[in-house]
């Protein structure tokens, strides 16, 4: 292969790489959202559960967790699994188990679905309702 052809091929490769990088940078800057730097899904979920976490007595070590998968025949598994994992993270060091067999439970349901679930529970449960379908349930 001719040396001039090799040099030309290298220059062409460098120019195409630079062009690709610059166009990617420009498109990224156009779509850049400063909220994504400080506020993401994990942060949002942690914030969503902050009041429930604060209201949970300090001596509680394990709580139950109830969501759509416990009462609905059709539910979004990836969504439920993700929210469960995020709840475990947000409630740490408290252990969160997928059941309602503990004195305290965190329930993540729409108001209608919560009423369906609550109808199956003892009458003496105490419920604290938070925003966005979060309930802290105490079974004395």
C-alpha positions as CSV (number, residue, x, y, z in Angstrom):
1,X,0.0,0.0,0.0
2,X,1.3,3.4,-0.9
3,X,2.4,5.6,2.1
4,X,0.4,8.5,0.9
5,X,-2.7,6.4,0.9
6,X,-2.0,5.3,4.5
7,X,-1.6,8.9,5.6
8,X,-4.8,10.0,3.8
9,X,-6.7,7.1,5.5
10,X,-5.4,8.1,8.9
11,X,-6.3,11.8,8.3
12,X,-9.8,10.8,7.1
13,X,-10.3,8.6,10.2
14,X,-9.2,11.4,12.5
15,X,-11.5,13.9,10.8
16,X,-14.5,11.5,10.9
17,X,-13.9,10.8,14.6
18,X,-13.6,14.5,15.4
19,X,-16.8,15.2,13.4
20,X,-18.7,12.5,15.2
21,X,-17.5,13.6,18.6
22,X,-18.5,17.3,18.0
23,X,-21.9,16.4,16.6
24,X,-22.5,14.1,19.6
25,X,-21.4,16.9,22.0
26,X,-23.7,19.4,20.4
27,X,-26.7,17.1,20.5
28,X,-26.0,16.3,24.1
29,X,-25.8,20.0,25.1
30,X,-29.1,20.7,23.3
31,X,-30.9,18.0,25.4
32,X,-29.0,18.6,28.6
33,X,-31.2,18.9,31.7
34,X,-29.6,20.3,34.8
35,X,-32.2,18.5,36.9
36,X,-30.6,15.1,35.9
37,X,-27.4,16.1,37.6
38,X,-28.9,16.5,41.1
39,X,-32.2,14.7,40.9
40,X,-32.7,11.2,39.6
41,X,-35.1,8.3,40.2
42,X,-33.3,7.1,43.3
43,X,-33.3,10.5,44.8
44,X,-37.0,11.0,43.9
45,X,-37.9,7.7,45.6
46,X,-35.8,8.5,48.6
47,X,-37.5,11.8,48.9
48,X,-41.0,10.2,48.4
49,X,-40.4,7.9,51.4
50,X,-38.6,10.4,53.7
51,X,-41.7,11.2,55.8
52,X,-42.6,7.6,56.3
53,X,-39.0,6.8,57.2
54,X,-39.0,9.6,59.7
55,X,-42.4,8.5,61.2
56,X,-41.2,4.9,61.7
57,X,-40.1,4.3,65.3
58,X,-36.3,4.1,65.7
59,X,-36.5,0.6,67.3
60,X,-38.2,-1.0,64.3
61,X,-35.7,-3.3,62.5
62,X,-37.9,-5.1,59.9
63,X,-41.0,-3.9,58.0
64,X,-43.3,-5.5,55.5
65,X,-43.9,-4.2,52.0
66,X,-47.1,-4.4,50.0
67,X,-47.6,-3.3,46.4
68,X,-49.7,-4.2,43.3
69,X,-48.1,-7.6,43.0
70,X,-49.8,-8.6,46.3
71,X,-53.4,-7.8,45.2
72,X,-53.7,-7.5,41.4
73,X,-53.6,-10.4,39.0
74,X,-52.1,-8.2,36.3
75,X,-49.3,-5.8,37.3
76,X,-46.1,-4.4,35.9
77,X,-43.4,-6.7,37.3
78,X,-40.4,-4.5,36.4
79,X,-42.0,-1.5,37.9
80,X,-42.9,-3.3,41.1
81,X,-39.5,-4.9,41.4
82,X,-37.8,-1.6,40.8
83,X,-39.9,0.2,43.4
84,X,-39.3,-2.6,45.9
85,X,-35.5,-2.4,45.5
86,X,-35.7,1.4,45.8
87,X,-37.7,1.1,48.9
88,X,-35.1,-1.2,50.5
89,X,-32.5,1.4,49.7
90,X,-34.6,4.3,51.0
91,X,-35.6,2.6,54.2
92,X,-32.1,1.3,55.1
93,X,-31.0,0.2,57.7
94,X,-34.5,-1.1,58.3
95,X,-35.0,-4.4,56.5
96,X,-37.9,-4.4,54.1
97,X,-39.6,-7.8,53.3
98,X,-42.2,-8.6,50.7
99,X,-45.1,-9.4,53.0
100,X,-47.4,-7.8,55.5
101,X,-46.7,-10.1,58.4
102,X,-44.8,-7.5,60.5
103,X,-46.1,-5.0,63.0
104,X,-45.2,-2.2,60.6
105,X,-45.7,-2.3,56.8
106,X,-45.1,0.1,54.0
107,X,-47.9,0.0,51.4
108,X,-47.4,1.3,47.9
109,X,-50.8,1.3,46.3
110,X,-53.3,3.6,44.6
111,X,-56.1,4.8,47.0
112,X,-58.5,2.3,45.3
113,X,-56.1,-0.6,45.6
114,X,-55.3,0.4,49.1
115,X,-58.9,0.1,50.1
116,X,-59.1,-3.3,48.5
117,X,-56.0,-4.4,50.5
118,X,-57.1,-2.7,53.8
119,X,-60.5,-4.6,53.7
120,X,-58.5,-7.8,54.2
121,X,-56.7,-6.5,57.3
122,X,-57.7,-6.4,60.9
123,X,-60.0,-3.5,61.9
124,X,-57.5,-2.1,64.4
125,X,-54.7,-1.2,62.0
126,X,-53.5,2.4,62.1
127,X,-52.7,4.0,58.8
128,X,-50.7,7.1,58.0
129,X,-51.2,8.2,54.5
130,X,-48.5,10.1,52.5
131,X,-48.4,11.6,49.1
132,X,-48.2,9.5,45.9
133,X,-49.8,6.3,47.2
134,X,-47.5,5.6,50.2
135,X,-49.1,4.3,53.4
136,X,-47.4,3.4,56.7
137,X,-49.5,0.7,58.4
138,X,-49.1,-0.2,62.1
139,X,-50.7,-3.4,63.4
140,X,-50.7,-3.1,67.2
